[in-house]
Every structure is written in C-alpha cells, then in structure tokens.
Amino acid sequence: MLETSARLLRLLSLLQSRRDWTSADLSDKLGVTTRTVRKDIDRLRRLGYPVTARPGVSGGYRLGSGGTLPPLLLDDEEAVAVAVGLRTAASGSVTGIEETSIRALAKVLQVLPSRLRRRVQAIQAYAMPTPSPDPTVDADVLTTIAAACRDHERLRFDYRAHDGGETRRDVEPYRLVHDRRRWYLLAWDTGRADWRTFRADRITPRVPGGPRFTPRPLPPEPQITAMATRGPWRYQARVVVHAPAQHVRDHMPIPVEVIEHGPDRCEFTPGSDHPLMLALNLGLLDADFTVEEGTELAEALTVLADRYRRAVAK
C-alpha cells in the first residue's frame, strides 16, 4: 500500500511537470507496466484529479482543470516561493488579487512546517515594500500570457503604444520578465521576424490564441537582460559617463547595459517613463556625464539644476 501511494505521488508529480505524457513514457519513468499506469490514473481520478486521456498515436495523458481544487504537491523551495509570491501580490503588484492573496497566504502559512514558516516570516519582516506610481497588470492577463508560454501557443493581442495608438501583434511567447515593478513579455514577433519585449500592462489578449509552435533557441542571457533593461520606455537617452563601466553598474539604482570605451569612459542608454526620475537616477552616479541624446532628459536636468541652485542661494 505504501509503495502504491508513493507511486501515485510520483505519477502526480510527473503529470504536473509538463503538459502531455504518453502511457509508455509514464511506465518508463515509474518502472511499471502500462496497465499499472492506467490503474493509477483511475485512482488519481477518484481522488479528484482531472486527468484526461487522448487516444491515438499522438495521444496521452494530461492533468487538466476540474470542478474542485485537489491537493497540490510542492517541495520546500516551491512552498516558500508560493508564500513569498502571495505576499508580494498582496502588496498590490497585480491588480484585483490583493485581498485574495492575503486569504490564500494565511492558508499557506497555516500548513507550512515551522522551519519553512520561519523563512517566510523572516522575508516578510525584513523586506519593506515601497509604494510605486507604476501601472499594474490585470491578473487574468498575466495568467493568459504565462499559459501561452508554458504550452508553446501563439499569442494574439492588441498592443497600446506610448502615444495611445494600438497595433495587432501575433507572437510566439517565451518568458514573462519582472523588472523594476513591471512585467514584460519576451516573444518572437512573427510580423517583424525578430525578438521583442512588450509591456504586459499594455497587452490586451485576443481569444482564441494561435496554434502551437516549435520553440526556437532563446537569445543569449545577456541579450535578454539587455532587452528587459532597455524596455519599451517612453523616454530614452544616450549618456556618456566619465568613469569606468563597473562604476556605472555599481551606482545606478536600475540594471543597465553599459558599453565600455576605455578605463575611464563608457556609455549607456537609460530609459524611463518619467524624465525627472531618469535625471534623479543619473544624479546618483557620483561621476561626470554628458547627455549625447535625449532632449527630455536634458530639460529635466536643467530643471533640477535650477532647483538645487535656488535651494542653496544665500
């Protein structure tokens, strides 16, 4: 009986790890016959897990959604991640689920082992949330994007630009990136035949989505980081800093992609939706810099400089 229970847990873990499994693959992973797999699938169904089966050569088993929520299997790290994620969502990073997140967090903490509860409570105690004027993302939009990424299904959506204009996009979605309190979608834009990042708060998914696609190799990690760093900002500038590149990386409060031009000179293209915020961030560099491109940034720096001079005028 214990062996059967352990095998059921292993089977459930496999079904949760990817979308489709053939009977042969499951029997190979579990070390049992395909007949035993079928019996175990029936046991899971009686326990409330909605496992569907598709006949044919390309058929297999899939863990679907049902009318009730059966127990979930989480390891220690996943349980902590869920609790911390709920705590973050409760702080208002995703619209419409703050109260629900608090209720769910209370339930998760109630059943966590004491060693894990202490880890979560330590993060809660020493991580201070700060209010942000940045736009939030509807939870349904994020889950729709995440499901398309997981299932390798084309995503069609309306995308709102900075000026309010909308374009229709058809993409192969790959990753959701969270950076500086904002969500971005990394995708292959089929219309432009290139990698693009999209602000999730400007995406309106269209139903139904597109067909499934064969995933292509992702860009190198530095390129992904650079794309998220540049982001679809409203304002961007090109700045030359008279200091080493590492000095810029260490002093800028946001991640930046720096091009080095020698031991004491580098340049980068910071961006922001608020030129004044961009100017304030550059003020933290503790180094001389020159704005090569960016009229809005230059104007914001002038406003700040005049304000600071008035503040110390005798």
Beta strands, then each sheet from edge to edge (+ up, - down):
strand 1: 51-54
strand 2: 60-63
strand 3: 94-95
strand 4: 137-138
strand 5: 155-160
strand 6: 166-179
strand 7: 182-189
strand 8: 194-199
strand 9: 203-205
strand 10: 235-236
strand 11: 238-241
strand 12: 258-260
strand 13: 266-268
strand 14: 271-272
strand 15: 289-293
sheet 1: 1+ 2-
sheet 2: 3+ 4+
sheet 3: 8+ 7- 6+ 5- 9+
sheet 4: 10+ 14-
sheet 5: 12+ 13- 11+ 15-
end
